[in-house]
Amino acid sequence: MPSKSHIVAYHKKEYYDEEVTNGLKEHYRGILEAVGEDPEREGLLKTPERVAKAMQFITQGYTMDAAEILKSAMFHESYNEMVLVKNIELYSLCEHHMLPFFGKAHVAYIPNGVITGLSKIAHVVECFSRRLQVQERMTHQILDVIQETLNPLGVGVVIEAQHLCMMMRGVQKQNSITTTSAFSGQFMKNETRAEFLKLISHDLK
């Protein structure tokens, strides 16, 4: 067992904008006081700073450019069948109550001479989910940037999510799931849309 002189204190390495962190800290300290808490008690001493850093992480999508994410891995390819990335985990904040909503996104497109790296689709979802959001708008934002950047023959997006603003306040319905969808191009055709919906509804063996 090392002697006390050899024990090094633990320091977690994270990088945040110090000015933003300090500004948010003061706001969260005020919130703690406003709800009747004592920000000086032991359990809350570092809470304003922790929440300030957490909020920066949760909203990091504001610093991302979804189009540039796609462009960073674009390749010319003759493949012209559906490309589907499903079950992409997402975590976001409802802009109405700033409570989390979370779930999964299913994103497909039909290339028109150009493809993008599969991970870039997940990064696009991350870009738009890590902001104050509404699920309906986010669904169209994902579709629009893929359509405008890759110019595919069509794009399909379905998002399924649970909203804590419905689960822990207000109507308090614990098992409700909200599903939104958006389609363009070939996905406006019944047969293509049906294939997409079938693929995301069943596990492939």
N, C-alpha and C positions, 0 to 999 in steps of 0.2 A: 504494500500500500504506500503511495507516495506521501512524503512529508508535506505538511501544510505549506512550506516554502516553495514546493514544486507544483502546487495546485494552481492552475490558471483559470481565472474567472471566465465564465461563458459569455460570449458576445455574439449575438446573432447578426449576420451581415445582410443588411437590406439597404436599398438605396431609394430614398424618397426626396422630393423637393422640400428642403428645409423650411422655406418661406411658407409654402402651402401647408405643411404639417403644423407649423406653429400657429397659423391662422385658424385652421380647423380645430386645433386643440382648445383654443379659447372659446370657440363656439360650443364645442361638446361639453366643456366644463360648465358653461352657462346653462346648457340643457339639463345637466345633472342637478344643478341647483334649482332650476325651474320646476323639475318634477318632484322636488322635496328630498333629494339625496345630499349627502355631504361628500364633496369631491376630495376632501382631505382624509377620509377614513382609509384604512390600509388597502382594502380591496379595490378601491377606486382611484388610488393615487396615479396609476399609469394608464387608466382607462381612456382619458381624452386623447393621449398620444396613440394608443393602440387603435382606437376607432379612426383617428385621423389617417393613419397609415392604411388601415383596412379599406377605408373609403377610396383612397387613391388607387388601391389595387383593384377594387370592385369596378371602378369607373375608368380603368386604363384604356378602354376602347376609344375614348376621345382623342387619344394620342396616336391611334392607328389609322391607316389609310387602306381601306379594303381593296380598292382598285390596284394599289401598288403591291399589295400582298399577292394578288392573282398574277400580276405582271412579272413578279420575281421568279416565277417558275412556269412560263408559257412555252409550249413546244408545238411545232408543226407536226401534225399526225393525221393520217387519213381515216382513222377510226370514226365511224359515224353512227354508233349505237349508243344506247343510254349508258351514262356513267352515274352511278348512285353511291353516295356516301350517306349511310343511315345511322341512326342512334348516336348522333353527335350530342354529347352532354352540353347543356347550357345553364348558366346561372346569371340572373339579371335582377334589377331593381325596378319595381313598379314606380313610375314617375308620379303617380297620384298619392301614394302613401309612403313611398320609399321603403317598402317591405319587399323581401325577395320573392321572385318566382323562378321556378327551375323545371327542367324537363329535358326534352331531346328534340333535335331537328333532323329532318331527312331532306337531303338536297340532291337533286339530279339535274343533269343537263345532257343535251345531245350535241356533240362537237360538230363544228363546221370548219374543219381544217386545223383547229387549234385546241389543245388540251392544257390543263393546268395540273400542278402537283396535287395529289389527293389531300395532303395535309393542309393545303392552302384553302380548301373548302371549309375545313374545320376552323382555320384561323379567321376566315371571313365571319363565320358564326360568332366566334369569340369577339371580334371587332365590334359587332353591333350589339351583342348581349351585354358586354361590359360597359353599359351606359344606363342612364335613367331611361326606361323604355315603356312602351306598350307592345304587347305581343303582336298585335295586328300590323303596326308599322314596321316592326323588326322583320316580319315575314316578307314584306315587300322590299325592304332595303336589301336583304340578302339576294332576292331574285333580281332586283334592278342592277346591282353592281356586277353580277355574273353575266347578265344579258348584255350590258353596255361594254364590259371589258373583254369578254371572250367572243362576243357576237355568235353564240351558238344557235342551233336550229330551234332550241326551246329550253326552258328551265322550269323545274317544278320544286316547290318548297312546301313542306308540311312541318308545323311545329306543334308539339303536345306539351303542355306545361301545367303545373300546379301553382296556384297563387296564394301566398300566405295572407294577402289582404282579404281573401275569401275564407281562409281556413282558421285564422286566429283572431279575427275581428269581424264586425259586421254580420254577415249571414252565417258564418262559422260552419261551412259545409266542408268536411274533411276529405271527402273522396272525389270531389269534382275535378275534372280535367278539362282544360280549354284547348281546343284544336283550331288552328288557323292554317290556311293554305293559300298559295298564289301560283299561278301558271302563266306561261307565255309560249308563243310559237307552237311547236308540235304538240306540246302538252295541253293545248286547248282542244285537241282531237280526243274524242272519247276513248279510242282504243289505246292511245299512248298514255293518257292519264290513268286508265284502268290498270295498265301494266305496272305503272309506277306505284299506285296504291296497293296493288297486290303484293309487290315486292317488299314494301315497308310493313305489310301486315303479317308476313310470315317469315319465320327464320329459315334461311337457306341451308340445306344440308349438303 
